[in-house]
Amino acid sequence: MTITRLRKLPMARLLTLPGQNIANPVAMVHSTAMLLDHLGAKHGDVKLDAGRTIACGKD
Amino acid sequence: MALRAMGTTMPDDVAAKARAAHGVVVGPASTEDYPSAAEGGINISAWFRSQFDLYANIRPSKVRPGVPGHVPAMDLIIVRENTEGFYADRNMAVGTGEFMPTPDLALAVGKATTEGCRRIAVAAFELAMRRTRHVTAVHKANVLRHYSGLFLKQVDAVSVDYPEVTVDKVIVDAMAAMLVRSPEKFDVVVTTNMFGDILSDEAAELAGGLGLAASLNAG
């Protein structure tokens, strides 16, 4: 599934992806948030608090 | 696509860019469908873990409102040692940790080092200090007395530096059941490579599925 196609999906639809043989992007989005948090903590860079923002938006 | 175009799942230019980056986001890959490494089918996750010594695999599992899970409540993080254990593709400096002396005999080596166990324990306790200060160490020391025993010894040694953190020890088979029965009792779970691999997939499925399961490999 391309990113373009994902953007057209309403949020509720994303929760119905399991079992349809369609890539679920939530894990990768959350993983990216974890990476940004980790790098922010490691380098003391507050700009990388973006990770927390992504996680909050996803919740 | 890279395999078809360049004969390898890890082209040199991608590897060079990864080495120059602070972090890399890796999408899901069907490594079971890959040919052998000799034919270009390099396991990307394993490659990153071993090349960059990403010893800590941090895998949170959380039940979220509106997402159908198999348990009512769960908010835990599994801290899995990532470079040792029974993983034949990464636990040896030279050669593989799995071999067959005869066609009817297969052997696999499980590796645990003092430093490997110490640093994953430190990662778990540091994480616990930012959460509820509760670490559960999962092991199989009743059978693997030396392998799991070394791991538990390092958990005990590291715990001395974190007196605020409560430590439980649970045998892996009991842990598999307790994750289903009462996942809300756990917060930070630290364990060796294969146990962590299996338990984190179990926890992810209980929380809603692998498609929702985030993961960080850190070193």
Interface residues (C-beta under 8 A of the other chain):
Chain A: L15 L17 P18 A23 N24 V26 A27 M28 H30 S31 T32 A33 M34 L35 L36 H38 L39 H43 D59
Chain B: H22 G23 V25 G27 P28 I58 P60 R64 G66 V67 P68 G208 G209 L210 G211 L212 A213 A214 S215 L216 A218
